[in-house]
Amino acid sequence: MREGEILGLDLSQVDFLRGVIHLRAGETKNDEAREVPIVPELRTLLVEQRAKRQPTCPYVCYRLDRKDHAIRVRGFRKAWYSACVRAGLGKMEPKIDRVTGELLYAPPRGPRSKPRVKMVYRGMTFHDTRRSGVRNLVRAGVPERVAMSIGGHKTRSVFERYNIVSQNDVSEAGRKLEIFHSQKVGDNSGTECTEVQRSSLSTN
């Protein structure tokens, strides 16, 4: 799911019986309705959010204001950066002018405050999780047509940009090829066949 789809999600769209989330037409990037499966870890979080919800706030993602009223979360960029830095998935670096190569400073907050160096985040972004989701669906054996529907990808060209082949994918392909070759045996004609093929030939 995209960030906007998550932040706008309300509990009426969560079907605990079928184990899916309904995304309504007109509320997605391509304006088309779709369904997203609920995995066990997500189900636990959704159940907890439902138990803590306030009647005046239908949203799954909410925060408490100064009066302890639940209100919709509009964004979580800073919280995401902080979490990734703590997890070692990102870091904050000084911002440097691309032309001069000098450090950039934020304006002083007051007459007595000292200028501070601007910091910029480098690391994993929330959008990266969409790529991980697509790759995990494909690796789990989910048909690509279904994976495209879940991810909200209308065209294969866009889908392929998310379904990136990693070094681990190549290594796994090599491992499978090694197993395939190790199962080959020679026959009397000088050609090679697999154990399954040899068994089929011997029974005919």
Secondary structure, DSSP 8 states (H G I E B T S, - for coil): --HHHHHT-BGGGEETTTTEEEE-TTSSTTS--EEEE--HHHHHHHHHHHHH--TT--BSSEEE-TTS-EEE----HHHHHHHHHHTTSEEEEE-B-TTT--B-EE--SSTT---EE-EEEEE--TTHHHHHHHHHHHHTT--HHHHHHHHT--SHHHHHHHS---HHHHHHHHHHHHHHHHTEEE-TTS-EEEHHHHHHHHT-
